[in-house]
């Protein structure tokens, strides 16, 4: 989902394009005093069960049977949103099965040395009117409120200023678009791209969640289909947009939201990144709209924690369960899961099942998968990510230029998937005092070259040692902070093998045609307004909800899909 989602050993991986910018600690620099390790993502559990199925071994007989009205398979944002929809509808007989020990998927938060920090997505753009479902959630959580007849977001949840800065040419500049010492021709291309984005927005509006535009157009609009058919870098070449600074920024933007660069994603995806928000602001042009973002010390972990709390309180959450089989029967749905705590298989019988699993997992566990599930899996690929939390005992010595911001990006590292670091303590009122803090470092590994293999990067990610990940992360930070080795006390590394869907050419066209136009049993009532239910993939008893079905792994997509799947199943 949006950083808002691989490093083996330096010698063994020096030739990998995704890792070429990562170097071990300089000679004579010791990192032995810096402790830590891998955290989260119990992928060994899922892989053990996957390997068992691949070997054709029979599943153990269930040791017990449970009966519920609705079962939710998965525990990410879509699953938690579905649980919320069921709870608000008055449902009480619900179970949610989650592989990990903590619900939240890519939107989990953690703690390092007593300080909260993100383990995945770290922000949520202030939602526009095309996402009333998310607006409704934020109102419920007290993040926004009506003041004097107008909606306002509470200051403590809005990202403090300064928001972003870029390390380039040995110093920091404010903002992420390279502007210092660039040629007039660069500014001209910035302005040209801004005009093209504006024209695209006027000709065919984009929305987030994307399925709202699918609904209004009866699928992907013809203009968007044409963009979806080609790579973003191909479209840029057609528009004669070849300035390296612009291309750098667009690669950064695509890797930030999609886990892969311009040479991997479709032109639709590259333009949608800007068109679904506030466009693209170029120097020298009117700038009457700014992207405001909501963030917390633990990133979107705050949101997942708020969504998970009532699920836990109701006794619906069953963590440490690997879903092994989902089958429709004459009476309903039968689900087999492996309980890792008891090391036993359990059977669940339900009238309805919400399959809030990544589509590649759903295709393995759903018996006789429907054609639309097979089509979705064939259309999708997934980017691996690495998220590294670095605990520092005191503020780092900085290079000249703009002061420490919430989001800090190193120009030279973006070509290798590095997306900089977030200062997890930025929202603290005393953030500038001499206090310990956590830097959350992000690396997207879907690649930014034609033909880059996400599968290869995934294998490298899971085979790396923790020490190599620590040393390579610190070596990157040392380019801007010479005292990083002295002040770092602890490092924790989070690995996502399948962090987010990569919207490659053709993906949106396929996904927009998938799903049966079902109607929720109860109309959505959002902020007092009745909304038409959005179509969700369903077989009648199986209701599929995950950001994969949008081909766009961000909070708004997962939450909205979970909401309507929950309404349809309730």
C-alpha positions in Angstrom: 0.0 0.0 0.0 1.7 3.0 -0.7 4.8 3.8 1.6 1.7 5.5 2.8 4.7 -1.1 1.1 16.8 -6.6 -0.8 19.5 -7.1 0.1 21.3 -10.4 0.6 25.0 -9.9 1.0 26.8 -6.9 -0.6 29.1 -9.1 -2.6 26.5 -11.6 -3.8 24.0 -8.9 -4.8 26.3 -6.2 -6.2 25.0 -6.7 -9.7 21.3 -6.4 -8.8 19.8 -3.2 -10.2 17.4 -2.9 -7.2 20.3 -3.1 -4.8 23.2 -1.5 -6.6 23.0 1.7 -4.5 23.3 -0.2 -1.2 26.8 -0.5 0.2 28.1 -2.0 3.4 29.5 0.1 6.2 32.8 2.0 5.3 36.0 0.2 6.3 36.8 0.8 10.0 33.2 1.5 10.9 31.8 -0.9 13.5 28.1 -1.7 13.7 28.5 -4.6 16.1 27.1 -2.6 19.0 23.9 -2.0 17.1 21.4 -4.7 18.0 18.0 -5.5 16.5 16.6 -8.1 14.0 13.7 -8.9 11.7 10.2 -8.2 12.9 6.6 -8.9 11.8 5.6 -10.8 8.7 5.4 -14.4 9.8 5.9 -15.5 6.2 7.3 -18.8 7.4 3.9 -19.8 8.5 2.3 -19.2 5.1 5.2 -20.7 3.2 5.1 -23.9 5.3 1.5 -24.4 4.4 2.1 -23.4 0.8 4.9 -26.0 0.5 2.6 -28.7 2.0 0.0 -28.0 -0.6 2.6 -27.9 -3.4 3.8 -31.3 -2.4 0.3 -32.7 -2.6 0.3 -33.7 1.0 -3.2 -34.1 2.5 -4.3 -31.6 5.2 -4.7 -32.9 8.7 -8.2 -33.7 9.8 -9.9 -30.8 11.7 -9.7 -31.2 15.5 -12.8 -29.1 16.1 -15.6 -27.3 14.2 -16.9 -23.8 14.6 -20.1 -22.3 13.2 -20.6 -18.6 12.5 -22.8 -16.5 10.3 -20.0 -14.6 8.5 -16.3 -15.5 8.4 -13.6 -13.0 7.3 -10.5 -14.6 5.9 -7.6 -12.1 6.3 -6.8 -9.3 8.7 -5.7 -6.3 6.6 -7.5 -3.0 6.1 -10.2 -4.6 3.8 -10.9 -7.3 6.4 -11.1 -4.8 9.2 -13.4 -2.5 7.2 -15.7 -5.4 6.4 -15.8 -6.2 10.1 -16.7 -2.6 10.9 -19.5 -2.7 8.3 -20.9 -5.9 9.9 -20.7 -4.4 13.4 -22.5 -1.2 12.3 -25.2 -3.4 10.7 -25.8 -5.2 14.0 -24.0 -8.5 13.2 -22.8 -10.4 16.2 -21.8 -13.9 14.9 -18.6 -13.1 13.1 -15.1 -14.5 13.1 -11.9 -13.0 11.5 -8.9 -15.3 10.8 -5.5 -13.6 10.5 -2.2 -15.2 9.7 -0.1 -12.7 11.7 -0.2 -12.1 15.4 -1.4 -8.5 14.8 -4.1 -7.4 12.4 -3.6 -4.5 10.0 -1.7 -5.9 7.0 0.5 -3.3 5.4 -0.8 -0.7 7.8 0.6 -2.0 11.0 2.6 0.0 13.5 5.3 -1.0 15.9 7.5 0.1 18.8 11.3 0.4 18.9 12.9 1.1 22.2 9.6 2.4 23.5 8.9 4.8 20.6 6.0 4.3 18.2 6.9 4.0 14.5 5.3 2.6 11.2 5.9 -0.9 10.0 4.4 -0.1 6.6 2.2 2.7 5.2 2.8 5.9 7.0 0.2 8.4 5.8 -3.3 9.0 4.4 -3.9 11.9 2.0 -6.9 13.9 3.2 -9.7 12.2 1.2 -11.6 14.0 -1.4 -15.3 13.9 -2.1 -14.9 10.7 -4.2 -14.1 8.8 -1.0 -17.1 9.6 1.3 -16.6 6.2 3.0 -13.2 7.2 4.2 -14.4 10.6 5.2 -17.1 8.9 7.3 -14.5 6.8 9.1 -12.4 9.8 9.9 -15.4 11.5 11.3 -16.2 8.5 13.4 -12.6 8.4 14.8 -12.7 12.1 15.6 -10.0 13.0 13.0 -12.3 15.5 11.3 -15.3 17.5 12.6 -17.7 20.1 11.4 -16.8 23.6 12.7 -19.1 26.5 11.8 -20.7 24.4 9.1 -17.4 23.4 7.4 -15.4 20.2 7.8 -12.0 20.6 9.5 -9.3 18.1 10.3 -7.7 18.3 13.7 -4.2 19.8 13.6 -2.6 17.0 15.7 -3.4 14.6 12.8 -2.2 16.8 9.9 1.4 16.5 9.0 3.4 19.3 10.6 5.5 21.6 8.5 8.2 21.2 7.0 6.7 18.2 5.3 9.3 17.1 2.7 12.9 17.7 1.7 15.4 16.3 -0.8 19.1 15.6 -0.4 20.7 16.6 -3.7 24.2 18.0 -4.7 25.4 17.6 -1.1 22.7 19.7 0.6 19.0 19.6 1.5 16.3 21.5 -0.5 12.7 22.0 0.6 10.2 19.9 -1.3 10.9 16.8 -3.4 10.7 18.2 -6.9 14.3 19.1 -7.9 14.3 22.9 -8.3 17.7 24.1 -7.2 20.2 24.9 -10.0 18.0 23.3 -12.7 17.9 24.6 -16.3 15.1 26.6 -17.8 14.4 23.7 -20.0 13.7 21.6 -16.9 11.2 24.1 -15.6 9.6 24.1 -19.0 9.1 20.3 -18.9 7.7 20.5 -15.4 5.2 23.0 -16.6 4.4 21.0 -19.7 3.7 17.9 -17.6 1.5 19.9 -15.2 -0.6 21.1 -18.2 -0.9 17.5 -19.5 -2.1 16.3 -16.1 -4.6 19.1 -15.9 -5.9 18.3 -19.4 -6.3 14.6 -18.4 -8.2 15.6 -15.3 -10.6 17.8 -17.3 -11.1 15.3 -20.1 -11.7 12.2 -17.9 -11.8 12.7 -14.1 -10.0 10.2 -12.0 -11.3 9.1 -8.6 -10.0 7.3 -5.6 -11.3 4.7 -5.0 -11.0 3.8 -8.7 -14.1 1.6 -8.8 -16.2 4.7 -8.3 -15.1 5.9 -11.8 -15.6 2.3 -13.1 -19.2 2.5 -11.8 -19.9 5.8 -13.5 -18.3 4.7 -16.8 -19.5 1.1 -16.9 -15.8 0.0 -16.7 -12.6 1.8 -17.5 -13.2 4.8 -19.8 -11.9 4.5 -23.4 -9.4 7.3 -22.8 -8.1 5.5 -19.7 -8.0 2.2 -21.5 -5.6 3.8 -24.1 -3.4 5.0 -21.3 -3.6 1.6 -19.6 -2.3 -0.1 -22.7 1.2 1.4 -22.6 4.0 1.9 -20.1 4.3 5.3 -18.4 7.8 5.8 -19.7 6.6 5.1 -23.3 3.9 7.8 -22.9 6.4 10.3 -21.5 8.6 9.7 -24.5 5.6 10.3 -26.8 5.1 13.6 -25.1 8.8 14.4 -25.5 9.2 14.6 -21.7 12.8 13.4 -21.3 14.3 15.8 -18.7 16.2 13.6 -16.2 15.0 15.6 -13.2 11.4 15.2 -14.2 11.9 11.5 -15.0 13.6 11.1 -11.5 10.6 12.6 -9.8 8.1 10.5 -11.6 10.1 7.4 -10.9 10.0 8.4 -7.2 6.2 9.0 -7.3 5.5 5.6 -9.0 7.8 3.7 -6.7 6.2 5.4 -3.7 2.6 4.4 -4.6 3.1 1.3 -6.8 6.5 -0.2 -5.7 7.9 0.0 -9.2 9.0 2.8 -11.6 7.9 4.4 -14.8 9.2 1.6 -16.9 7.0 -0.9 -15.1 3.7 0.7 -14.5 1.1 1.8 -17.0 0.6 5.4 -18.2 -2.8 5.3 -16.6 -1.2 4.6 -13.2 1.4 7.3 -13.6 -1.2 9.9 -14.4 -3.7 8.7 -11.9 -1.1 9.3 -9.1 -1.6 13.0 -9.7 -5.0 13.3 -11.4 -6.8 11.6 -8.5 -5.4 14.1 -6.1 -4.5 17.8 -6.8 -2.7 17.5 -10.0 1.0 18.4 -10.5 2.3 21.8 -9.2 5.2 23.1 -11.3 7.4 26.1 -10.4 6.1 29.3 -12.0 2.5 28.1 -12.3 -0.5 28.9 -10.0 -0.4 26.7 -6.9 -3.8 26.9 -5.3 -4.0 23.3 -4.1 -1.8 21.4 -1.8 -1.7 17.8 -0.8 -2.5 17.6 2.9 -1.7 14.4 4.6 -2.8 12.7 7.8 -0.1 10.9 9.8 0.7 9.5 13.2 3.9 8.3 14.9 3.0 4.7 14.0 1.8 5.8 10.5 -1.4 4.1 9.3 -0.9 1.7 12.2 -3.0 4.2 14.1 -5.9 3.6 11.7 -5.6 -0.2 11.8 -5.4 -0.1 15.6 -8.7 1.9 15.7 -10.4 -0.5 13.3 -9.1 -3.6 15.1 -10.0 -2.5 18.6 -13.7 -3.2 18.4 -13.1 -6.5 16.5 -10.9 -7.7 19.4 -13.3 -6.4 22.0 -16.1 -8.4 20.3 -14.0 -11.6 20.3 -14.1 -11.8 16.5 -10.3 -11.7 15.9 -8.5 -15.1 15.7 -4.8 -14.4 15.0 -2.2 -17.0 14.1 -4.5 -18.8 11.7 -3.4 -19.8 8.2 -6.4 -20.3 5.9 -5.9 -23.5 4.0 -9.2 -24.1 2.2 -12.3 -22.2 1.3 -15.1 -24.2 -0.3 -18.8 -23.4 -1.1 -21.2 -26.1 -0.1 -25.0 -26.5 -0.4 -25.4 -25.2 3.1 -22.9 -22.3 2.9 -19.1 -22.1 3.1 -16.6 -24.4 4.7 -13.2 -23.0 5.7 -10.2 -25.0 7.1 -7.5 -23.1 9.0 -4.3 -24.1 10.7 -4.1 -22.8 14.3 -0.4 -22.2 14.9 -0.8 -21.9 18.7 -2.4 -25.3 19.0 -0.7 -26.8 15.9 -4.0 -28.2 14.8 -6.4 -27.8 11.9 -9.8 -26.2 12.6 -13.0 -26.2 10.5 -15.3 -23.2 10.2 -18.8 -23.3 8.8 -20.4 -20.1 7.7 -23.3 -18.8 5.7 -21.0 -16.2 4.0 -17.3 -15.8 3.7 -15.5 -12.5 3.0 -12.2 -13.4 1.2 -10.0 -10.5 2.2 -6.8 -12.2 1.1 -4.3 -11.2 -1.6 -5.6 -12.6 -4.8 -2.6 -14.9 -5.3 -3.4 -16.5 -1.9 -7.1 -16.6 -2.6 -6.5 -18.5 -5.9 -4.7 -21.2 -4.0 -7.2 -21.7 -1.1 -10.5 -21.2 -2.8 -11.7 -24.5 -4.2 -12.8 -24.3 -7.8 -11.9 -20.6 -8.0 -14.3 -18.5 -10.1 -13.1 -17.3 -13.5 -12.8 -13.7 -12.3 -10.4 -14.7 -9.6 -8.2 -16.6 -12.1 -8.3 -13.5 -14.4 -7.2 -11.2 -11.6 -4.3 -13.3 -10.5 -3.0 -13.5 -14.1 -3.3 -9.7 -14.5 -1.4 -8.8 -11.3 2.2 -8.8 -10.0 3.4 -7.7 -6.6 6.3 -5.5 -5.4 8.4 -6.6 -2.4 9.3 -3.9 0.1 11.7 -3.4 3.0 10.9 -1.1 5.9 13.7 -0.5 8.4 13.3 1.4 11.6 16.4 3.0 13.0 16.4 4.2 16.6 18.8 7.1 17.2 19.6 8.3 20.7 19.8 12.0 19.7 19.3 14.2 16.6 21.7 13.6 13.8 24.2 16.1 12.5 22.7 17.5 9.3 24.0 18.7 6.0 23.4 22.3 4.8 20.0 23.5 3.5 16.4 22.8 4.5 15.8 21.7 8.1 14.7 18.2 9.1 11.2 17.4 7.6 8.7 14.6 8.1 9.7 12.9 4.8 13.4 13.0 3.8 14.5 11.6 0.4 18.0 11.0 -0.9 18.2 11.8 -4.7 20.9 9.2 -5.6 19.1 6.4 -3.8 15.8 6.5 -5.7 17.3 4.8 -8.7 17.8 1.7 -6.5 14.4 1.8 -4.9 15.3 3.9 -1.9 12.5 6.2 -0.9 14.2 8.0 2.0 13.1 8.0 5.6 10.2 9.4 7.7 11.0 11.0 11.0 8.5 9.1 13.2 8.8 11.7 15.9 7.8 14.6 13.6 4.3 14.9 15.1 5.6 15.4 18.6 5.3 18.9 19.9 8.9 18.5 21.3 10.3 16.9 18.1 13.1 19.5 17.8 14.4 18.9 21.4 17.4 16.6 22.0 15.4 13.4 22.3 15.7 9.9 20.9 13.7 9.3 17.8 13.1 6.7 15.1 13.8 7.0 11.4 11.6 4.8 9.2 13.5 3.9 6.0 11.6 2.6 2.9 12.9 0.6 -0.1 10.6 -0.4 -2.9 11.9 -3.4 -4.8 9.6 -3.8 -7.8 12.2 -2.3 -10.1 12.4 0.7 -12.3 13.9 -0.9 -15.4 12.0 -2.7 -18.2 11.9 -6.4 -17.5 12.8 -6.1 -13.8 11.8 -9.2 -11.9 9.8 -8.7 -8.7 10.1 -12.5 -8.1 13.9 -12.3 -8.1 13.9 -9.3 -5.8 11.5 -11.1 -3.5 13.8 -14.2 -3.2 16.7 -11.9 -2.4 14.7 -10.0 0.2 13.8 -13.2 2.1 17.3 -14.7 1.9 19.2 -11.7 3.2 20.8 -11.6 6.6 19.6 -9.0 9.2 23.1 -7.7 9.6 23.4 -7.0 5.8 20.1 -5.1 5.9 21.2 -3.0 8.9 24.6 -2.2 7.4 23.3 -1.2 4.0 20.5 1.0 5.5 23.0 2.8 7.7 25.5 3.2 4.8 22.7 4.9 2.8 21.8 7.3 5.7 25.5 8.1 6.2 25.6 10.0 2.9 23.5 12.7 4.6 24.3 12.1 8.2 28.0 11.3 9.0 27.2 10.5 12.7 24.6 7.8 12.0 26.8 5.0 13.2 27.6 6.8 16.5 24.0 7.7 17.3 22.2 4.5 16.2 21.3 2.2 19.0 18.8 -0.3 17.5 17.6 -1.4 14.1 14.5 -3.5 13.2 13.8 -4.7 9.6 10.3 -5.5 8.2 10.1 -7.5 5.0 7.1 -7.6 2.7 7.4 -10.3 0.0 4.1 -9.2 -1.7 3.7 -5.6 -0.4 1.6 -4.1 -3.1 0.1 -4.7 -6.5 2.1 -3.3 -9.5 -0.4 -1.7 -12.0 1.4 -2.9 -15.1 -0.1 -2.1 -18.6 -3.4 -3.8 -19.1 -4.1 -4.4 -15.4 -6.8 -1.8 -14.9 -8.6 -2.8 -18.1 -8.9 -6.4 -16.8 -9.8 -5.5 -13.3 -12.5 -3.0 -14.3 -14.4 -5.8 -16.1 -14.3 -8.1 -13.1 -17.0 -8.4 -10.5 -20.7 -8.9 -10.4 -22.8 -5.8 -9.9 -24.3 -6.9 -6.6 -26.4 -4.6 -4.4 -25.8 -4.4 -0.7 -28.6 -5.6 1.5 -28.6 -2.2 3.2 -27.9 1.0 1.3 -24.8 2.8 2.4 -25.6 5.8 4.6 -22.6 8.1 4.7 -22.8 11.4 6.4 -26.6 11.2 6.1 -26.4 10.6 2.4 -27.5 7.3 0.8 -25.0 6.0 -1.6 -25.4 3.4 -4.3 -23.4 0.2 -3.4 -20.3 -0.3 -5.5 -20.0 -3.6 -7.4 -17.8 -6.1 -5.6 -16.6 -9.5 -6.9 -18.9 -12.1 -5.5 -20.2 -15.6 -6.1 -23.2 -15.1 -3.8 -21.6 -16.6 -0.7 -18.0 -15.7 -1.3 -17.4 -11.9 -1.3 -13.9 -10.8 -2.4 -12.4 -7.7 -0.8 -8.8 -6.5 -1.1 -6.9 -3.6 -2.6 -5.7 -6.1 -5.3 -9.1 -5.9 -6.9 -8.3 -2.2 -7.6 -4.8 -3.0 -8.7 -3.8 -0.1 -6.5 -2.6 -0.8 -3.0 -3.6 2.2 -0.9 -5.8 2.6 2.1 -8.8 4.1 0.3 -9.1 1.2 -2.1 -8.8 -1.5 0.6 -11.2 0.2 3.0 -13.9 0.9 0.5 -13.8 -2.6 -0.9 -14.0 -4.1 2.6 -17.0 -1.9 3.5 -19.2 -3.0 0.5 -18.2 -6.6 0.8 -19.2 -6.5 4.5 -22.5 -4.9 3.5 -23.2 -7.5 0.9 -22.4 -10.4 3.3 -24.2 -9.0 6.3 
